[in-house]
């Protein structure tokens, strides 16, 4: 890591080296700003370089600007791809290399291991970020590109964590949600340590939580996991590691589900180049850490460190269990044993991704909140800074007992009517709260609308648009709320952003 000065000054400070942060830094440099990218960890590129190599797209024609440049660079790297030169599947190391080369060519410095301690804020205007190590990053404009919304919270910006009740925004898919079959139990599975005996306690992975009614709000967030890069190439395959404090009893629920005749926990392999795959959650008991992620969004470093270790122990342990435990039927052990960890990925972290899939953290509450109505085209904004197109997608939030059996709750998968615009007002705070901060990741959206917006290509799109707005605000000496949208729109279109679905190719 480079030696850090006590104080670093810039025109724009971006906190969070996610894909949105990288896109924002690149755009800011193209517009002549002095920019600094700062991150609490040591990983560049977020989920895009952290295992999500099979891009969740929605509609490729809705993706423009730097995001499309990235997928074109991927296509160029592999010398293949689609007729337009793009490629949408890639190895994590390739994504990281592209981001590193971009930032190096743009002369955009990155400072890792800089955990935010406090902010300097006066009359709703940020002037500096103070880090736990004592460093200070000062700037005239700021972007929060974290998955958690850590900067916006420190700046006193309003936010929400968890699921709003349907009644809050007159939605139908928010809040507690039962009945979606895709990732629920296909058979009756007893949740108790001693089957049929509630006083014996619940199995690991089952929560003692109230049932609640359909559509009720709560503090749950959709489950996190790791997007795990695997390979079945023997020349590059390392066996699944046995994680520290491995306890096979943690997987008793999975064992019972297998015994009931259902095997789907590793079914969602999406193949990528290099003989590798992107493994995601699938089914009732898989890689999602259902019910165990609620403390992450507002957790301190110690809390997040503990949860990260818990989720690694669960995800790595599940793979080890499937490949080695005698309770697993032999054909399944044989199938799982064909896979392993690629020896040529993540050399600095024992070949396991350092990036947790934080599907939902804080969500800003601003003058405009993106909701299910926008996803369905019933409400249309007139200040677009990008399009979203993916389905309204919430992973399960809770696993509970209902009438003596295990039930997952929270999964929703409903496609929007068409790609739809995301409002500029959704990435800027209320004017009375902060005037020089933009939030392209933890933007102002309800739980269910965020489930559609929260895709890596969209985060890159919004990161780029946020940087354009920051540059225009500096040029006009105005607040981010006062940026003239007509001027912003003109620059975004010039930079190949897609803002109108009717006008998309």
C-alpha positions, 0 to 999 in steps of 0.5 A: 500500500502506498504511503499516505500523507496526513492530509489528501486534498482533491476536488472530488472524494469518492468513498467506496472502491466499488464498481460505482466508485471506479466509474465515478473516479474515471468520469471525474478525471475525464472532466478534469477534476482532481479525484481521490478514491478511498476504501475501508478494505483492500479490494478494488471493484466490489462485486464486479471483480469479487465473483459476480462474473455472470452479469445480472443484466435485465436488458443489455440495450439499457446499459451505456456509458462507462458500464458498456465500456467495461463489458466491451473491454472484457470482450476485447480481452477475450477476443470474443463476445457478441457482435457489438464487441461486448462480453458479459461473463468474465473471470474476477481477475480480469475485471480487477485488471481492467479497473486497475489499468483504467485508474492507472491510466487516468491517474486516479489514486486509490487509498485502501485500508482507510476506515471512516471515523467521522466527517467534517460537516458545517451547515449541511456541507462536507469538507473532510473525512477523518479516518481511524488511522488519522488521515484526512481527505478533504474535497469540495464534492463527495460521493458515497459509493459504498454498499452500506451507505457509511458516508451518507450516515456519517453526514446525517442524511436520512436513510432506512434499513429493512423492508417498508410495509406495503402501506408506506408507498402503496406497494404490493411486493414490499415487506414480509412476503410468503408464498414465492416457490422458487427458493422455498422448501419443496418438502416438509423439513422439521426445524427442531434439533430433536424432530417433533420436539420444540423444546429441543431448540431450533436447528442452525439457520432457523430463526425464532422470529414472529410470523408477521402478516403479508406486507408488514414492514420489519428490519430484515435485509435480504440475505447475503452470500459470496458469489463463489468462483469455482472451477472443475478443471483439475489442473487449476482446482484446489479442494474446498477448504475446511474453514476454521471452527467448522461444525458439520451440525451447522448443516443439519438442515441441509442434510435433512433437506437432502434426505427428503429427496431435494438436491439443488443447493449448487444448481446455479452454476453460471459458466465463465471463461477459463473453465470457471463458474459463478456459483450463486444461491439456489433453492431453500438451503444454499449459500444465502445466509438467511436471517443472519445479515440484519446487523451488517448495514449499521454494524461497526468494524467488529460486528462486520468482521464477525459476520464476515467470518460467520458467512465465510464459515457457512459458505465455505463450510457448506461446500466442504460438507457437500463434498466430504460428509458421509450424510451427503448421498454419494452421488452428490458428494461426487458431483460436489467433489468435481468442483474446487477453488481456482488456484489462479484467483484471489492469491492474496486471500487464500483464493477466496473472494474478499468481497461479500455480496451485500445485497442491501445496506442502508437506503437513502430517503430523499425528496424522491423515493424510487418505488415499485410504481417506477419499476412497473412504469406507473410512475415515470421520472423526468430527470433520468440519470440512467435506466434499470431493467432487472426484475424486482428481486429480493432474496429471502430475508428470514427462515422461520417455523410455520405450523411445525415446518421450515419456511423461507420468507422474503423471496420476490422475483417480478419483472418490470414492464420495461427498462425504466428511468432512475431519477437524479433526485434519488441520488442526491440527499435532501437539500437541508441535509447535505449539499455536496454529496451524491449517493449512486449505490445506496440511493433513495429507493424502497426495498423492493425497487432497490431489488431491481436497481441494485445490479452492478451495471446500474451501479456503474451507470449511476456512479458515472452520472454522479461524477458528472453532476459533481463536476457540473456543480463545481463548475457552476458553484452550486449545490448538487440539488441546484444542478441544472438537469438540462445541462446534466442530461446533455453531458450524460448523453454525450458520454453515451449514457442511455436515458430514454428507453424509447430512444435506446437502440 
